[in-house]
Amino acid sequence: MTSANFKLRPYAEADVEGAVLYYSARGPQLAFRLLAELDVAFDRIRENPRQFAFVEEPVRRVLLRRFPYSIYYVFEDETVSILGVIHLKQHPDTWKQRGGSAG
């Protein structure tokens, strides 16, 4: 399968920036590791967006392996839209306030 189009929504960008700032304050290597893990997860989503389970159709979720974050996304019209990169201590329905379509 070829890579899907990929869109990081503004809320998701803000989520990533906030997480990077948090981990940067605790050590630059932690922030670097978080970004590397996000890159791997984003690549996996791009390569096979249907591989991850629905949380609530059409929204799917990927759990990061080493950091307490979930990536919520939709895959519609051959485009992946990242709705959020949400810390596991946040309410699991946070993504619902961000809309569940690729629009």
C-alpha positions as CSV (number, residue, x, y, z in Angstrom):
1,M,0.0,0.0,0.0
2,T,1.2,3.5,-0.8
3,S,1.3,6.1,1.9
4,A,-2.0,8.0,2.6
5,N,-2.1,11.8,2.5
6,F,-1.4,13.1,6.0
7,K,-2.8,16.1,7.9
8,L,-2.0,17.1,11.4
9,R,-4.9,19.2,12.7
10,P,-4.2,22.4,14.7
11,Y,-5.4,20.8,18.0
12,A,-3.0,17.9,17.3
13,E,-0.1,20.3,16.6
14,A,-0.8,22.0,19.8
15,D,-0.9,18.7,21.7
16,V,2.5,17.7,20.2
17,E,4.0,21.1,21.0
18,G,2.7,20.9,24.6
19,A,4.1,17.4,25.1
20,V,7.5,18.4,23.6
21,L,7.7,21.5,25.9
22,Y,6.8,19.3,28.9
23,Y,9.5,16.7,28.2
24,S,12.0,19.3,27.1
25,A,11.8,20.8,30.6
26,R,12.6,17.4,32.0
27,G,15.5,16.8,29.6
28,P,16.1,17.4,25.9
29,Q,16.6,13.6,25.3
30,L,13.1,12.9,26.5
31,A,11.6,15.3,24.1
32,F,13.7,13.9,21.3
33,R,12.6,10.3,22.1
34,L,8.9,11.4,22.2
35,L,9.3,13.0,18.7
36,A,11.0,9.9,17.4
37,E,8.2,7.7,18.7
38,L,5.6,10.0,17.3
39,D,7.3,9.8,13.9
40,V,7.3,6.0,14.0
41,A,3.6,6.0,14.9
42,F,2.7,8.5,12.2
43,D,4.6,6.5,9.6
44,R,2.7,3.3,10.7
45,I,-0.6,5.2,10.4
46,R,0.4,6.6,6.9
47,E,1.5,3.2,5.6
48,N,-1.6,1.2,6.8
49,P,-4.3,3.5,8.2
50,R,-6.8,0.7,8.6
51,Q,-4.6,-1.4,10.8
52,F,-5.7,0.2,14.1
53,A,-9.0,-0.3,15.9
54,F,-11.9,2.1,15.9
55,V,-12.5,3.9,19.2
56,E,-15.8,5.1,17.8
57,E,-16.3,5.0,14.0
58,P,-14.7,6.8,12.1
59,V,-12.1,7.6,14.8
60,R,-9.2,5.2,15.3
61,R,-6.6,5.2,18.1
62,V,-2.9,4.3,18.3
63,L,-1.2,4.0,21.7
64,L,2.4,5.1,21.9
65,R,4.7,2.4,23.4
66,R,7.0,4.4,25.7
67,F,5.0,7.5,26.4
68,P,1.5,7.8,27.9
69,Y,-0.2,9.2,24.8
70,S,-2.8,8.1,22.3
71,I,-3.1,9.3,18.7
72,Y,-6.6,9.8,17.5
73,Y,-7.2,10.0,13.8
74,V,-9.7,9.5,11.0
75,F,-9.0,8.0,7.6
76,E,-11.4,9.3,4.9
77,D,-11.0,9.9,1.2
78,E,-7.4,8.5,1.2
79,T,-6.4,11.1,3.8
80,V,-5.3,10.6,7.4
81,S,-6.3,13.5,9.7
82,I,-4.8,13.5,13.2
83,L,-7.4,14.8,15.6
84,G,-5.2,14.7,18.7
85,V,-2.2,13.4,20.5
86,I,-3.8,13.1,23.9
87,H,-2.2,12.2,27.3
88,L,-3.7,9.1,28.9
89,K,-4.6,11.0,32.0
90,Q,-6.8,13.4,30.0
91,H,-10.5,12.4,29.5
92,P,-10.6,9.7,26.7
93,D,-13.4,11.6,25.0
94,T,-11.3,14.8,24.5
95,W,-11.0,14.0,20.7
96,K,-14.8,14.2,20.4
97,Q,-14.7,18.0,21.0
98,R,-12.5,18.2,17.9
99,G,-14.8,16.7,15.4
100,G,-14.6,13.2,13.9
101,S,-14.4,13.9,10.2
102,A,-11.5,14.5,7.9
103,G,-12.8,17.9,6.8
